[in-house]
């Protein structure tokens, strides 16, 4: 009898010990793997480190690259809630750029969740592929030249030709990197929060590693099975038409710019058909800059990305209509000759030339030329990709993702690059999904009012509590007032 009791005691101790080991094995390892670091301008610290992965993750051999990993630790450490992996857009923007927001500005996300940022290979601090020559304009006039001159492309290719295989900077390799980081940090299931191009990476992760995921939130997402390069003109024209209607329905905008549509057409026709030279100050001297329409149209298309910028367009167009191009050139920032390191253009070329361009070549329609942007995006990307040494992705890597993982998808009605119809196409293949269209959002959130509605709902979704909230507040997320002409005061 005594022997029996002793055996039971040892067995129970064994169970308790194994349970404790199991719990410890499930604890995230961020404080073991990463080191504390307080970036300049931060009041709080991150934990950061690097994980080495093979550039060729298919064969797991050859050159290795360092992935930069940062984590904003959850405030409530024993919450055991799934971490949120931030998957940034671009392609070419590093996820760690978002760390200030989630660490310093909005701490609601980090209350119960670790926030994890992995700079995708080729971006940020993960073996960045910057093309300094392309990412720099050396004079204001260069802003109106071809964005990817052959000489600058070749200079960037030569810079990396002996150290980088551009073929291994496709989305699927970024997906494998994220899974490697998940395992390295000791997380069980994770949440994904993908924006724009990050939506494509998130969807591919859902397809390749479904057992690693808890829930997914996608903001204006791209997807593996479609591209926007061939449709950017028509999508931008659609967004501009919506802006025309918004201005006409707004009493303040319409009273100040009653001929917005016509003035836009006049400005476009004038710059396309006549030589327009604007005098500017640069390096302490006055000089003339010859304007061309495609770069201006592209800037307008980029301004349609965000509500805080699209509300400026009627004013800029009206001033240009009167012959004053200075406000337009100021927002184009043509006197800025600093190298822009926000995006890594070498990664951008490697990714879009492998994945987007092959599909764009099949989808291209001559009707794109009828938009205000024309086929500028398609033509300039094709030109760059004709020179960039990368193979086209396998068609089997670029198919619609079918999944039953809980997925929230948010689209902006004004989006000029991935409009609501693309979101509708994605959710057709996701059986456990919800699609929300924010009426005044473009591609990015910008300065829409009641932004708390957005964050509140996404957090509730990650925690499975979205049924406790309604979606009516998304309709109250509105832009600020349209920019008006400066008031002229008369002195009597």
C-alpha positions in Angstrom: 0.0 0.0 0.0 2.8 2.4 0.9 4.6 1.5 -2.3 1.4 2.3 -4.3 1.1 5.7 -2.6 4.7 6.5 -3.4 4.2 5.5 -7.0 1.1 7.8 -7.3 3.1 10.6 -5.7 6.0 10.2 -8.2 3.5 10.0 -11.1 1.7 13.2 -10.0 5.0 15.0 -9.6 6.0 13.9 -13.1 2.8 15.3 -14.5 3.2 18.6 -12.7 6.8 18.8 -13.9 5.9 18.0 -17.5 3.1 20.5 -17.4 5.5 23.2 -16.1 8.0 22.3 -18.9 5.3 22.5 -21.4 4.2 25.9 -20.2 7.8 27.2 -20.3 8.2 25.8 -23.8 5.2 27.8 -24.9 6.4 31.1 -23.3 7.8 33.5 -25.9 11.5 33.8 -25.9 11.8 37.5 -26.8 13.8 38.3 -23.7 16.2 35.4 -24.3 16.7 36.0 -28.0 16.5 39.8 -28.2 18.2 42.8 -26.4 16.8 45.9 -25.0 17.1 49.0 -27.2 15.7 52.5 -26.9 15.6 54.2 -30.3 16.2 57.9 -30.6 12.9 59.8 -29.9 11.4 56.9 -28.0 10.4 57.1 -24.3 10.1 53.3 -24.1 12.3 50.5 -25.2 12.0 47.7 -27.8 13.7 44.4 -27.7 15.7 43.8 -31.0 17.9 41.3 -32.6 18.8 39.5 -35.8 18.1 36.0 -37.1 20.2 34.5 -39.8 18.4 32.8 -42.7 19.5 31.4 -46.0 19.0 33.7 -48.9 18.0 30.6 -50.8 15.5 29.2 -48.4 14.4 26.6 -51.0 17.6 24.6 -50.7 18.7 25.9 -47.2 22.3 26.4 -48.3 24.7 29.0 -49.5 24.7 32.7 -48.4 22.9 33.8 -45.3 21.3 37.1 -44.6 20.4 38.8 -41.3 16.7 39.6 -40.6 16.2 42.5 -38.3 13.5 41.7 -35.7 12.0 44.1 -33.1 9.3 43.6 -30.6 7.2 46.0 -28.5 6.5 43.7 -25.5 3.0 43.5 -24.2 2.4 45.5 -21.0 0.4 42.7 -19.3 3.0 40.0 -19.6 0.8 37.1 -18.4 -2.0 37.7 -20.8 -1.0 34.8 -23.0 -2.7 36.5 -26.0 -1.3 35.9 -29.4 1.3 38.4 -30.7 0.5 40.7 -33.6 3.0 40.5 -36.5 3.0 43.8 -38.5 3.5 43.1 -42.3 4.4 46.3 -44.0 3.5 47.4 -47.6 5.6 48.6 -50.5 7.1 46.3 -51.4 10.2 47.9 -50.0 9.1 49.5 -46.7 10.5 48.0 -43.4 8.0 46.9 -40.8 10.1 48.4 -38.0 9.1 51.9 -39.2 5.8 51.2 -37.5 7.3 50.5 -34.1 7.0 54.2 -32.9 3.2 54.1 -33.4 2.6 50.9 -31.5 5.1 51.7 -28.8 4.6 55.4 -28.2 1.4 56.7 -29.8 -1.3 54.0 -29.4 -0.6 51.5 -26.6 -3.9 49.8 -26.9 -2.5 47.1 -29.2 0.4 46.3 -26.9 -1.6 46.0 -23.7 -2.1 42.3 -24.1 -0.2 41.5 -27.3 3.5 41.6 -28.2 3.9 43.6 -31.4 6.4 42.0 -33.7 8.2 43.8 -36.6 10.3 41.8 -39.1 12.0 44.0 -41.7 11.4 41.9 -44.8 14.5 40.7 -46.6 15.9 43.5 -48.7 14.3 46.3 -46.6 15.2 48.3 -43.5 18.0 46.6 -41.6 17.5 43.2 -43.3 20.1 43.3 -46.0 18.6 46.4 -47.6 18.7 46.7 -51.4 18.9 50.5 -51.9 19.5 52.0 -55.3 21.0 55.4 -54.3 21.1 56.6 -57.9 17.4 56.0 -58.4 16.4 57.0 -55.0 18.0 60.5 -55.5 17.1 63.3 -57.8 20.1 65.7 -58.3 18.1 68.6 -59.7 14.5 69.8 -59.8 14.2 69.0 -63.5 15.0 65.3 -62.9 11.5 65.0 -61.3 10.1 65.4 -64.8 12.4 62.9 -66.5 12.0 59.1 -66.7 12.0 57.8 -63.1 14.2 54.8 -64.0 16.9 55.8 -66.5 18.8 52.8 -67.9 22.2 54.1 -66.6 20.9 54.3 -63.0 19.3 50.9 -63.2 22.6 49.4 -64.4 24.5 51.2 -61.7 22.3 49.5 -59.0 22.5 46.1 -60.7 26.2 46.3 -60.8 26.3 47.3 -57.1 24.7 44.0 -56.1 25.6 41.6 -58.9 28.3 39.8 -57.0 26.6 39.6 -53.7 22.8 39.3 -54.2 20.6 36.9 -56.2 17.5 39.1 -56.9 15.4 35.9 -57.5 15.3 35.2 -53.7 13.5 38.5 -52.9 10.0 37.3 -53.9 7.1 37.3 -51.5 7.2 33.5 -50.8 10.7 33.9 -49.2 9.5 36.7 -47.0 6.7 34.3 -45.8 9.3 31.6 -45.0 11.3 34.2 -43.0 8.2 35.1 -40.9 7.6 31.5 -40.0 11.3 31.2 -39.1 11.0 34.2 -36.8 7.8 32.8 -35.2 9.6 29.6 -34.3 12.7 31.4 -33.2 10.8 33.6 -30.8 8.8 30.6 -29.4 5.3 31.8 -30.3 2.6 29.2 -30.9 -0.1 30.9 -33.0 0.2 34.5 -34.2 -2.0 37.3 -35.5 -1.1 38.9 -38.8 -1.8 42.5 -39.6 -0.9 43.1 -43.3 -1.2 46.5 -45.1 -1.2 46.8 -48.9 1.6 44.6 -50.3 1.7 43.2 -46.7 -1.7 41.7 -47.5 -0.2 39.6 -50.3 2.5 38.3 -47.9 -0.2 37.6 -45.2 -2.4 35.7 -47.6 0.6 33.6 -48.8 1.5 32.9 -45.1 -2.1 31.7 -44.5 -1.7 29.3 -47.4 1.7 28.0 -46.5 1.5 28.0 -42.7 -2.2 27.8 -41.7 -1.5 26.1 -38.4 0.7 29.0 -37.2 -2.1 31.6 -37.4 -4.8 32.6 -35.0 -6.5 35.5 -36.9 -5.7 37.9 -39.7 -6.5 41.6 -40.4 -5.8 43.0 -43.9 -5.8 46.7 -44.7 -6.3 47.6 -48.4 -4.6 44.3 -49.3 -2.8 43.2 -52.4 -3.2 39.4 -53.1 -1.0 36.8 -54.9 -3.5 36.3 -57.8 -3.8 39.9 -59.0 -1.7 42.9 -59.7 -2.5 46.6 -60.1 0.3 47.7 -62.4 -1.8 47.2 -65.5 -4.9 48.8 -63.9 -3.4 51.7 -62.0 -4.6 54.3 -64.6 -8.3 53.2 -64.5 -8.2 52.7 -60.7 -6.8 56.2 -60.3 -9.4 57.7 -62.7 -12.1 56.0 -60.6 -10.8 57.6 -57.4 -10.5 61.0 -59.1 -14.1 60.8 -60.3 -15.2 60.0 -56.7 -13.3 63.1 -55.6 -15.1 65.2 -58.2 -18.4 64.0 -56.8 -17.3 64.6 -53.2 -16.3 68.2 -54.0 -19.6 68.8 -55.8 -21.5 67.5 -52.8 -19.5 69.6 -50.3 -20.9 73.2 -50.2 -17.6 74.8 -49.2 -15.6 72.9 -51.9 -18.2 73.5 -54.6 -18.6 77.2 -53.8 -14.8 77.7 -54.1 -14.1 75.3 -57.0 -17.4 75.1 -59.0 -15.5 74.2 -62.1 -13.1 71.6 -60.6 -13.7 69.0 -63.3 -13.2 71.4 -66.2 -10.2 73.1 -64.6 -8.5 69.7 -64.2 -9.1 69.0 -67.9 -7.7 72.4 -68.9 -4.6 72.0 -66.8 -4.0 68.5 -68.2 -4.5 69.5 -71.8 -2.3 72.6 -71.4 0.7 70.8 -69.9 0.3 68.0 -72.5 0.2 70.2 -75.5 2.2 73.3 -74.7 5.6 74.1 -73.2 5.0 75.2 -69.6 8.0 76.5 -67.8 7.7 77.5 -64.1 10.3 79.7 -62.4 11.6 78.4 -59.1 14.3 79.2 -56.5 16.9 76.5 -56.1 20.3 76.7 -54.5 19.9 80.5 -54.1 19.2 81.0 -57.8 16.2 81.4 -60.0 15.8 78.8 -62.7 13.1 77.5 -65.0 11.6 74.0 -64.8 9.9 72.5 -67.8 6.7 70.7 -66.7 5.5 67.4 -68.2 2.2 65.8 -67.4 3.0 62.2 -66.5 5.0 62.9 -63.3 2.3 65.5 -62.3 -0.5 63.0 -62.9 1.5 60.4 -60.9 1.8 62.8 -58.0 -2.0 63.4 -58.1 -2.5 59.7 -58.1 -0.3 59.3 -55.1 -2.2 62.2 -53.3 -5.4 60.2 -53.9 -3.8 57.6 -51.5 -4.8 59.5 -48.4 -7.7 61.8 -47.3 -5.3 64.4 -45.8 -3.9 64.8 -49.3 -6.9 64.3 -51.6 -8.6 67.3 -49.9 -5.8 69.5 -51.2 -6.2 68.5 -54.9 -9.0 70.9 -55.9 -6.9 73.9 -54.5 -3.8 72.8 -56.4 -5.7 72.3 -59.6 -7.4 75.7 -59.3 -4.1 77.4 -58.7 -2.5 75.7 -61.7 -5.5 76.6 -63.8 -4.8 80.3 -63.0 -1.2 79.8 -64.1 0.3 79.4 -60.6 2.1 76.1 -60.5 4.1 76.8 -57.4 1.7 75.1 -54.9 1.7 72.0 -57.0 5.5 71.9 -57.3 5.8 72.5 -53.6 3.8 69.3 -52.8 5.9 67.5 -55.4 8.9 68.6 -53.4 11.0 69.0 -56.5 13.8 71.0 -54.8 14.5 68.1 -52.4 17.7 66.3 -53.5 18.2 64.1 -50.4 18.3 60.4 -51.0 15.0 58.8 -49.9 15.7 55.6 -48.0 12.1 54.9 -46.9 11.7 52.3 -49.7 14.4 50.0 -50.9 14.1 50.2 -54.7 16.3 47.1 -55.3 13.9 45.0 -53.4 10.9 46.7 -55.1 12.2 46.0 -58.6 13.1 42.4 -57.7 9.6 41.8 -56.3 7.4 43.5 -58.8 9.4 42.3 -61.8 9.1 38.7 -60.7 5.5 38.8 -59.6 3.5 41.7 -60.9 4.9 42.4 -64.3 4.3 39.0 -65.8 0.6 39.2 -64.9 0.4 42.8 -66.0 1.7 41.9 -69.4 -1.3 39.5 -69.8 -3.8 42.0 -68.3 -2.8 45.2 -70.0 -5.5 47.0 -71.9 -5.0 50.0 -74.2 -8.0 51.7 -72.5 -5.6 52.5 -69.6 -4.3 55.3 -71.8 -7.7 57.1 -71.6 -7.3 57.8 -67.8 -5.6 61.0 -66.6 -2.6 58.9 -65.5 -2.5 57.0 -68.8 -0.4 53.8 -68.7 2.5 55.7 -67.1 2.8 53.2 -64.2 2.7 50.1 -66.5 5.1 51.6 -69.1 7.7 52.8 -66.6 7.6 49.5 -64.6 7.9 47.5 -67.8 10.9 49.5 -68.9 12.6 48.9 -65.5 11.8 45.2 -65.6 13.1 44.8 -69.1 16.5 45.5 -67.6 16.2 44.0 -64.1 17.8 40.5 -63.9 15.1 38.4 -62.3 13.1 35.4 -63.4 9.3 35.5 -63.4 7.6 33.7 -60.5 6.0 30.4 -61.0 2.3 30.7 -61.8 1.6 28.2 -59.1 3.0 30.7 -56.5 0.5 33.4 -57.6 -2.9 31.9 -57.2 -5.9 32.9 -55.1 -5.6 31.8 -51.5 -8.5 29.6 -50.2 -8.8 29.6 -46.4 -11.2 29.3 -43.5 -8.9 31.2 -41.1 -10.8 34.1 -39.5 -9.9 37.1 -41.6 -10.9 40.8 -41.4 -10.5 42.8 -44.6 -10.8 46.6 -44.7 -11.0 48.6 -48.0 -11.2 52.3 -48.7 -13.9 53.6 -51.1 -11.5 56.2 -52.5 -8.5 53.8 -52.9 -6.8 54.5 -56.3 -4.6 51.4 -56.3 -6.6 48.5 -54.6 -10.2 49.6 -54.6 -13.1 47.8 -52.8 -13.7 45.5 -55.8 -10.3 43.9 -55.2 -11.2 43.2 -51.6 -14.5 41.7 -52.7 -12.5 39.4 -55.0 -10.2 38.3 -52.1 -13.0 37.4 -49.7 -14.7 35.2 -52.2 -12.1 32.6 -51.4 -12.1 33.1 -47.6 -15.0 31.3 -46.1 -14.6 32.8 -42.6 -14.1 36.5 -43.5 -15.6 39.9 -43.0 -15.2 42.8 -45.5 -15.6 46.4 -44.3 -15.5 49.3 -46.7 -14.8 52.7 -45.1 -16.6 55.3 -47.1 -14.0 58.1 -47.0 -10.8 56.1 -46.7 -8.5 55.9 -49.6 -5.5 53.5 -49.5 -4.2 54.8 -46.2 -6.0 56.1 -43.1 -4.6 59.6 -43.2 -6.4 62.0 -40.8 -9.9 60.6 -40.9 -11.9 61.4 -37.8 -12.9 58.8 -35.1 -9.8 56.8 -35.9 -10.4 55.0 -32.6 -13.2 53.1 -34.4 -10.7 51.4 -36.6 -8.2 50.4 -33.9 -11.0 49.4 -31.5 -12.5 47.0 -34.1 -9.3 45.4 -35.2 -8.3 44.7 -31.6 -11.7 43.2 -30.9 -11.3 41.1 -34.0 -8.0 39.7 -32.9 -9.5 38.8 -29.5 -12.7 37.3 -31.0 -14.9 40.0 -29.6 -16.0 41.8 -32.8 -19.6 40.7 -32.3 -19.7 43.0 -29.3 -19.2 46.0 -31.6 -21.1 47.5 -34.5 -19.6 48.8 -37.7 -21.6 52.0 -37.9 -18.7 54.1 -36.6 -16.8 53.4 -39.8 -19.3 55.6 -41.6 -18.4 58.5 -39.2 -14.7 58.4 -40.1 -14.6 61.5 -42.3 -11.9 63.7 -43.8 -11.1 67.2 -42.8 -12.3 70.3 -44.8 -11.0 70.8 -48.3 -8.1 73.2 -48.6 -9.3 76.7 -49.7 -7.6 79.5 -51.5 -5.8 82.0 -49.2 -7.9 84.9 -48.1 -7.1 88.2 -49.7 -7.6 91.2 -47.4 -8.0 94.7 -48.8 -6.6 97.7 -46.9 -8.9 100.7 -47.1 
